[in-house]
Amino acid sequence: PLTELYAGCERAREMLVAPNDVSRVIARPFIGEPGAFRRTANRRDFSVEPPSETLLDALAAAGISRSGIGKVDDLFAGRSITSKHTSGNAEGIELIREWLLNAGNTGFLFANLVDFDQLYGHRNDVPGFFGALREFDAALPTLRRALREEDLLFITADHGNDPTTASSDHARENVPVLAIGPAVRPGVSIGRRTTFADLGATISEWFGLGFRGVGSSFLGQILG
């Protein structure tokens, strides 16, 4: 039962702390019969708390609102963000669109489209991955049109997950970072960065904060 699964994961989370600090205990509920199991939308990630200040913490301290779409709250152990969990990419894209079109929304929106990873990347499903890319590409123009003058949109990934490799594990490939917004200069390359933390540092500078973590901001490179 779901409650027992969550309780078992919470107990494991309490045990898997220093000195090992296992990053996540993942509950992956499924239904069906042997040979035809299907995952449900009730996945939960029980994460170790970030060991130091994060961009989300800095935004919270400055009183800047933080909204989440997908499992992003789980990844930070619920610290400094709450999130609306989704059933898949389609729901996530629609919630992003609704957030952008709501003139009352301000601050930072952090969204995760999980199907690329969970449904297609780990399962080496190339046609499925391709279809998900086409779905997002088709939605991107409406998201771009919803951006306001002071908005900045980053499209990236947290790791590689090439569905064409022999392994179903995360790939070691570089991840893309695309910046979109009225203030962004087109055709600018930020080069190969030394750490993913540069993105957090860039977002922090965009909000006028001093937080940089272990990264370096590339905001000056992309602004017109």
Protein Blocks (a to p, Z undefined) as FASTA:
>chain_A
ZZlmmmmmmmmmmmmgcfklpabacddddeddehiaccdfkbccdddddfbdcfklmmmm
nopacddedjklmmnnopaiacdddfbjklmmmmmmmmmmmmkbgcjdddddfklmmmmm
mnopaklmmmmmmmmmmmmmmmmmmpcfkbccddddfbdcdfkbmbfcdcfbdcdddded
fklcghiaebjafbfklmmmmmmmmnopabekjaccfklmmpZZ
